[in-house]
């Protein structure tokens, strides 16, 4: 249960940072690609951790 909660927190932090820098660097094409991937990874980690948490309830 603790691993799921920690995973959700880390995933949300990575997702939030990716979205923040995606908006901040909206004029740079290369940065948009990098931060878009970072946001996707953060979302995937969040969803995976939520599934793990739900399965253990």
N, C-alpha and C positions, 0 to 999 in steps of 0.2 A: 504494500500500500504506500509506503514511504517513497519507494522508487518511482511509482506513478506520479505522485505529487511533485517530486523533485523534477521529473521529466517534463511535466506540464509547465512548471515555473521556468525551466531553462528554455523550453520551446517557445514560450511566450516572449521571453526576453530576446531571443534571437530573432523571432518574427518582428517584434517591435523595433529592434535596431535596424533590421533590413528595410522595413517600411520607412523609418525615419530618414535613413540615408538615401533611400530611393527617391523620396520627395526632395531632400536637400540637394541632390546631384541630378536633378531632372534634365539638365541640358547636356550632360555627358553620356554619350551612347554606351560606351564601354562600362561605365559605372552602373548604368541602369541594368545592364545584363547581369553584372556581378551581384548587385543588391537584390535583383529579382530572384536569382537562384538562392541567395541567402534567406530571403523571405520564404521561399518554397520549402527549404530545408527546415526552417523553424516551424512552419505549419505542419509539415510531416511529422516532426518530433512531437509536437503538441498532440496531434491526432493519435499517434501510436501510443503515447503515454496515457492518454485518456482511455483508449481501448484496453490497455493493460490494467488501468485502475478499475474500470467497469467490470472486467472479467474476474477480478479478485474480490468483488463485493459479495 
